[in-house]
């Protein structure tokens, strides 16, 4: 695991964008695993700007998102499909048909999870998997105690994650407690895993991920076992590292 400590969230976003740009130079038909949440937004803006300037193109790229809420239609403003369209896909030259988000509203969720895994394999696997980290060490919606070899599946969210994400829902609005998420085993098969963490609220999780034991209590600690995991943190998120 390579840990890169940078001054600010802007530096983290630029460094991350450089890695995507280099991958696109190597292979314009790359396959990217993408994340939602606050952390990657600046990176997406950086990529949008570089796309606008013609420095990189997503014309041949295929994407697979990490996770989606169960029982929210794709059109719901809090669905991760809606987030990805409005924060990223609508602003770049990607073919929308090449973007996939786990289906949160499938009639048969178990079959849909198997299909999602098959689609990733059929695409040749993921070149770069982008991740954020939850305060409890989750990656995707693989909450603490998740099996470290898990595959795409339905997962119950912890109280902490529900509370952390409540800020995106208005008072009284239905907030799902179930999700569909790539598994830790799925994530670990990506050729490069790129985890971003910024801000002091992530410092304890970053410490557990980097310096703690590899344990299902901190799902992100599995990345210690990945042959090419890069962790980009700002000074605040790195503040508890030894
Ligand atoms: C998002 C995801 C989550 C987030 C994590 C951090 O697709 O899978 O694991 O990366 O909850 O969220 P933020 O970036 O909002 O702090």
Boltz pocket constraint, residues with backbone or C-beta under 6 A from the ligand:
constraints:
  - pocket:
      binder: B
      contacts: [[A, 34], [A, 35], [A, 36], [A, 37], [A, 38], [A, 39], [A, 40], [A, 66], [A, 67], [A, 131], [A, 132], [A, 133], [A, 134], [A, 138], [A, 139], [A, 140], [A, 141]]
      max_distance: 6.0
